[in-house]
Amino acid sequence: MVTIEEALHIIEDQKITLKSETKLLEESLGYALATNTVSPFDVPEFDNSAMDGYALCGLYQEYQLVGEVAAGDSKEVSLQDGEAVRIFTGAKVPNNTSAVMMQEKTSVKENNLYLDEMPKAGQNVRKKGGQLTEGQEAFIEGHILNPPSLALMGSLGLEQLEVFSKPKVNIITTGNELVKPGQPKTEGQIYESNSYAISGALQQFGFNYHQKTQIQDDFKATKAGIKTALESCDVLIISGGISVGDYDFVKQSLEENGVNELFYKVFQKPGKPLYFGRKENQFVFALPGNPASSLTCFYVYVLPLLQKLSGYPRAGLTTYQFPIKHAYENRFGRPSFLKAAVSDGKVEILDGQGSSMIQSMAMGNALAFVEDGEKFNKGDLMKCKLIS
């Protein structure tokens, strides 16, 4: 058995070779850049107006109107002292523009423009190269592409991006008692739910599963199912069958499929019977079958590896500290990840901490971490990982 810190270190310490691919801009959200990106030109490429209004030559309160410039106009316009033109947001400002005055602070009579206040030099003018200059580094390798990143890449005219590939994930659930939702079940059977939790958690963080398989608690079936799954994935996630019961065949099946154990069992609650192994460049997590345990182990251990394999510069959920709303003492005898709800900057430990109780986890949005025997008074800071 290993500690939480030892398990996380083993995962973090895995030597990997990142793969890269070319993705269309609109398909690149959530990927990490595989190369540095430099701007091919100045951004913006020309001085332009920050709003609808009037481009002014000279700093006065009265001007002669001599025309109009719309966004996208390519004509060259030059102003003489005391002249102004109607201009729109994003339009190239004329030569000799001193400032742009927003239309709400102006009035027009015939061809004369009157300002409600004196303009200031350079106001409301976006300067050429004000955001990026030609050749300037826009993003470095490993930058995770979010919506603003895609906007900037688009503004640089980049239709395709070189990104690190995300791992291909397969999911196996085990159990004779499991029935797919929507199918009839008999006494003693339950509806299978863990694969939906795991696939949903994958999707939540920008990953998808390649295959999802359910197998019976039978050694031959388990061994064959794992063999087939390993043929088409980078990461295999197995739910159930990893404990020490008479019908838990996952650990032996992994060994016979050439998977090397890196750790088995973690001193924690929930999720003690957690397995992590490797076969060459493939990784396997065998998660406990109880729903809350399975999902907790995904957030704490599986997600960091998936992000590491995706070229993320930092992997895993960020740990925050929040004052607790009430007194609490950990009496579970192990370091624990507790179902919790963070609201208004404070954390509350929820009822229903059992490994099989998923409703309380669904009602919360965090995993609070407490050491074995640790006590908290109301207002003390507690470590939390936000999961939604």
C-alpha positions in Angstrom: 0.0 0.0 0.0 1.2 3.5 -0.8 0.3 6.9 0.5 -1.6 9.5 -1.6 1.6 11.5 -2.1 3.5 8.4 -3.2 0.8 7.4 -5.7 0.7 10.9 -7.2 4.5 11.0 -7.4 4.5 7.7 -9.3 2.0 9.0 -11.8 3.8 12.3 -12.2 7.2 10.6 -12.6 6.1 8.4 -15.6 8.4 9.0 -18.6 6.3 9.5 -21.7 6.7 10.5 -25.4 4.2 13.1 -26.5 2.5 12.8 -29.8 1.4 15.7 -31.9 -1.0 16.3 -34.8 -2.5 19.1 -36.9 -6.0 20.2 -35.9 -8.3 22.7 -37.6 -8.7 25.9 -35.5 -12.3 25.1 -34.7 -11.4 21.7 -33.4 -8.5 22.8 -31.2 -10.3 23.9 -28.0 -8.7 22.3 -24.9 -5.6 21.0 -26.7 -2.0 22.1 -25.8 0.1 23.7 -28.4 3.0 21.6 -29.7 5.0 24.6 -31.0 5.6 28.2 -30.1 3.5 30.6 -32.1 4.7 34.0 -33.3 2.7 36.7 -34.9 3.2 36.9 -38.7 2.3 40.6 -38.7 1.4 43.5 -36.4 -1.8 43.2 -34.4 -3.6 45.4 -35.2 -2.1 45.9 -38.6 -3.1 49.6 -38.7 -4.3 52.3 -36.4 -8.1 51.9 -36.0 -11.0 53.3 -34.2 -12.1 51.7 -30.9 -15.7 52.9 -31.3 -18.3 54.5 -33.5 -17.7 58.2 -33.6 -15.6 60.8 -35.4 -11.9 60.8 -36.3 -10.4 64.3 -35.6 -7.4 66.2 -36.9 -6.3 68.6 -34.2 -7.7 69.0 -30.7 -10.6 71.4 -30.8 -14.3 71.4 -30.1 -15.5 72.3 -33.6 -14.6 70.6 -36.9 -15.7 70.5 -40.5 -17.0 67.1 -41.6 -15.4 65.9 -44.8 -16.5 62.3 -45.2 -17.0 58.8 -43.7 -14.8 55.7 -43.2 -16.4 52.3 -42.6 -14.8 49.1 -41.2 -13.1 47.3 -44.0 -12.6 50.4 -46.2 -9.3 50.2 -48.0 -9.1 53.7 -49.3 -6.5 56.0 -48.1 -7.9 59.1 -46.3 -5.9 62.1 -45.0 -7.2 64.8 -42.8 -6.3 68.5 -42.7 -6.2 70.5 -39.5 -9.7 71.1 -38.2 -11.3 68.4 -40.3 -13.2 65.2 -39.1 -14.8 62.2 -40.7 -17.5 59.9 -39.5 -15.8 56.6 -38.5 -17.0 53.2 -37.2 -15.5 50.6 -34.8 -12.5 48.8 -36.3 -12.2 51.1 -39.3 -8.7 52.4 -40.3 -8.2 55.9 -39.0 -7.2 58.5 -41.6 -3.7 59.9 -41.8 -3.1 62.8 -39.3 -5.8 61.6 -36.9 -5.3 63.1 -33.5 -8.1 61.3 -31.7 -11.5 59.7 -32.0 -14.5 61.1 -30.2 -17.4 58.8 -29.4 -20.6 59.8 -31.1 -22.6 60.1 -27.9 -20.5 63.2 -27.0 -21.0 65.0 -30.3 -23.7 66.9 -32.3 -23.8 67.7 -36.0 -25.3 70.7 -37.8 -25.0 70.7 -41.5 -21.3 69.9 -42.2 -20.1 71.1 -38.8 -19.2 68.7 -35.9 -19.4 70.0 -32.3 -17.9 68.2 -29.3 -19.4 68.2 -25.8 -15.8 68.2 -24.3 -12.2 68.7 -25.4 -10.6 65.6 -26.9 -7.4 64.1 -25.6 -4.6 63.2 -27.9 -4.8 59.5 -29.0 -8.1 58.7 -27.3 -10.1 55.8 -28.7 -7.4 55.0 -31.2 -6.1 51.4 -31.3 -2.4 51.7 -32.3 -0.7 49.5 -34.9 1.1 46.7 -33.1 -0.6 47.6 -29.8 -1.3 43.9 -29.0 1.4 42.1 -30.9 4.3 43.2 -33.2 5.4 41.2 -36.2 7.6 38.3 -35.0 6.5 38.6 -31.4 5.8 35.4 -29.5 2.0 35.0 -29.0 2.0 31.6 -27.2 4.6 29.1 -26.1 4.5 25.3 -26.4 2.2 23.8 -23.9 -0.3 26.7 -23.9 -3.8 25.2 -23.4 -6.1 26.6 -26.0 -9.2 28.3 -24.6 -11.8 30.4 -26.5 -9.8 33.6 -26.3 -6.7 31.7 -27.6 -8.7 30.5 -30.6 -9.9 34.1 -31.2 -6.3 35.3 -31.3 -5.1 32.5 -33.5 -7.9 33.3 -35.9 -6.9 36.9 -35.9 -3.4 35.8 -37.0 -5.0 34.0 -40.0 -4.0 30.5 -38.7 -6.5 27.9 -40.0 -4.6 24.9 -38.6 -2.6 24.4 -35.4 0.0 21.9 -34.3 -1.1 20.5 -31.0 -0.3 17.6 -28.7 -2.6 14.6 -29.3 -4.9 13.6 -26.5 -4.7 10.0 -25.3 -7.2 7.4 -26.6 -9.2 6.0 -23.7 -11.1 2.8 -23.3 -13.5 2.0 -20.5 -14.3 -1.5 -19.0 -16.9 -2.1 -16.3 -17.1 -5.4 -14.6 -19.9 -7.2 -12.6 -22.4 -10.0 -13.0 -24.9 -7.8 -11.2 -24.8 -5.0 -13.7 -27.6 -4.2 -16.2 -27.6 -1.4 -18.7 -30.1 1.3 -18.0 -33.3 0.8 -20.0 -33.0 -3.0 -19.9 -35.1 -5.2 -17.5 -33.4 -6.4 -14.4 -34.2 -9.1 -11.9 -33.8 -9.4 -8.1 -30.2 -8.9 -7.1 -29.2 -6.9 -10.1 -28.5 -3.2 -10.3 -28.2 -0.7 -13.2 -24.7 0.0 -14.3 -23.7 3.6 -13.7 -19.9 3.9 -13.4 -19.2 4.0 -17.1 -21.5 7.0 -17.4 -19.8 8.8 -14.5 -16.3 8.1 -16.0 -17.3 9.0 -19.6 -19.0 12.2 -18.3 -15.9 13.1 -16.3 -13.7 12.6 -19.4 -16.0 14.8 -21.5 -16.0 17.4 -18.7 -12.3 17.9 -19.1 -12.1 17.7 -22.9 -11.5 14.0 -23.3 -13.5 11.2 -25.0 -13.6 7.5 -24.8 -12.9 5.3 -27.7 -14.6 2.1 -26.6 -16.8 1.3 -23.6 -17.3 -2.4 -22.7 -19.1 -4.3 -19.9 -17.8 -7.8 -19.0 -18.9 -10.5 -16.5 -17.1 -11.5 -13.4 -15.3 -14.4 -15.1 -11.6 -14.8 -15.4 -11.5 -15.8 -19.1 -13.9 -13.0 -20.0 -12.0 -10.5 -18.0 -8.6 -11.5 -19.4 -10.0 -11.5 -23.0 -11.8 -8.1 -22.5 -8.6 -6.5 -21.2 -6.6 -8.0 -24.1 -9.0 -6.5 -26.6 -9.2 -3.1 -25.0 -5.4 -2.8 -24.8 -5.2 -3.2 -28.6 -6.8 0.2 -29.2 -6.0 2.6 -26.4 -3.3 4.6 -24.7 -5.2 4.6 -21.3 -7.5 1.8 -20.1 -9.9 2.6 -17.2 -11.5 -0.4 -15.5 -14.2 0.0 -12.9 -14.7 -2.8 -10.4 -13.2 -6.3 -9.9 -10.0 -4.9 -8.4 -10.6 -5.9 -4.7 -9.8 -9.2 -3.1 -13.2 -11.0 -3.5 -13.7 -14.4 -5.0 -15.1 -12.7 -8.2 -12.4 -10.0 -8.6 -10.3 -11.1 -11.5 -8.9 -7.8 -12.8 -5.5 -7.8 -11.1 -4.6 -11.3 -12.3 -6.0 -10.6 -15.8 -3.8 -7.5 -16.0 -0.7 -9.4 -15.0 -1.4 -12.1 -17.6 -1.8 -9.4 -20.3 1.7 -8.1 -19.5 0.7 -5.1 -17.5 3.3 -4.1 -14.9 1.9 -3.0 -11.5 3.2 0.4 -10.4 1.1 0.6 -7.3 -1.9 -1.2 -5.8 -3.9 0.1 -2.9 -3.7 3.6 -1.6 -4.0 4.6 2.1 -7.1 6.8 1.7 -10.8 6.9 1.9 -12.6 6.4 -0.4 -10.8 4.4 -3.1 -8.3 2.3 -1.2 -8.3 -0.6 -3.8 -6.9 1.5 -6.6 -4.5 0.0 -9.1 -2.1 1.7 -11.5 0.0 -0.2 -14.1 1.8 0.2 -17.3 2.5 -1.9 -20.4 5.2 -0.2 -22.5 3.5 3.1 -23.5 0.0 2.1 -22.3 -1.4 2.9 -18.9 -4.1 1.2 -16.9 -6.2 2.4 -13.9 -8.4 -0.1 -12.2 -10.8 1.8 -10.0 -13.0 0.6 -7.2 -16.5 -0.4 -8.1 -18.3 1.8 -5.7 -19.5 4.9 -7.6 -18.2 7.6 -5.3 -14.8 5.8 -4.9 -14.5 5.4 -8.7 -15.2 9.0 -9.5 -13.0 10.3 -6.7 -10.1 8.3 -8.0 -10.7 9.6 -11.5 -10.5 13.2 -10.3 -7.4 12.7 -8.1 -5.3 10.2 -10.1 -6.6 9.5 -13.6 -7.1 13.1 -14.7 -3.5 14.2 -14.0 -2.1 11.4 -16.2 -4.5 12.2 -19.0 -3.4 15.8 -18.9 0.3 14.9 -18.7 -0.2 12.7 -21.8 -1.8 15.7 -23.5 1.2 18.0 -23.0 -0.4 20.1 -20.3 2.3 22.1 -18.5 0.5 21.5 -15.2 -1.6 18.4 -14.5 -4.4 17.7 -12.1 -7.0 19.8 -10.3 -5.8 22.9 -8.5 -6.1 22.8 -4.7 -7.7 25.8 -3.0 -8.3 26.6 0.6 -11.7 27.7 1.9 -13.0 28.4 5.4 -15.3 25.6 6.7 -18.8 26.5 7.6 -18.9 24.2 10.6 -16.7 22.1 12.9 -15.5 18.8 11.6 -13.2 15.9 12.6 -12.0 13.1 10.4 -12.8 9.8 12.2 -12.4 7.5 9.2 -8.9 6.3 10.2 -7.4 7.3 6.9 -6.7 10.5 4.9 -10.0 11.3 3.2 -11.5 13.0 0.2 -14.9 14.2 1.3 -17.9 15.2 -0.8 -18.3 18.9 -0.2 -20.1 22.0 -1.5 -18.3 25.3 -1.9 -20.5 28.4 -1.9 -20.0 32.1 -1.0 -16.3 31.3 -0.5 -16.9 28.7 2.2 -17.0 24.9 2.2 -19.5 22.6 3.8 -19.0 18.8 4.3 -22.0 17.0 3.0 -23.9 14.1 4.5 -23.7 10.7 2.7 -19.9 10.1 2.7 -20.3 6.4 2.0 -18.4 5.0 -1.0 -21.6 3.9 -2.7 -23.4 7.2 -2.2 -23.3 9.2 -5.4 -26.2 11.6 -4.8 -24.3 13.7 -2.2 -21.4 13.9 -4.7 -23.9 15.1 -7.4 -25.2 17.8 -5.1 -21.7 19.0 -4.3 -19.0 20.6 -6.3 -15.8 19.8 -4.5 -13.6 17.2 -2.9 -12.3 18.4 0.5 -9.1 16.8 1.7 -8.5 16.0 5.4 -5.7 14.1 7.1 -6.4 11.2 9.4 -7.7 12.5 12.7 -7.5 16.1 11.6 -9.9 18.5 13.4 -11.4 21.7 12.1 -13.2 24.5 14.0 -15.7 26.7 12.2 -13.8 29.1 9.9 -10.6 27.0 9.7 -9.1 26.7 6.2 -9.7 23.3 4.5 -8.0 22.1 1.3 -10.4 21.5 -1.6 -10.4 20.5 -5.2 -13.2 21.9 -7.3 -14.8 19.2 -9.5 -17.6 21.3 -11.1 
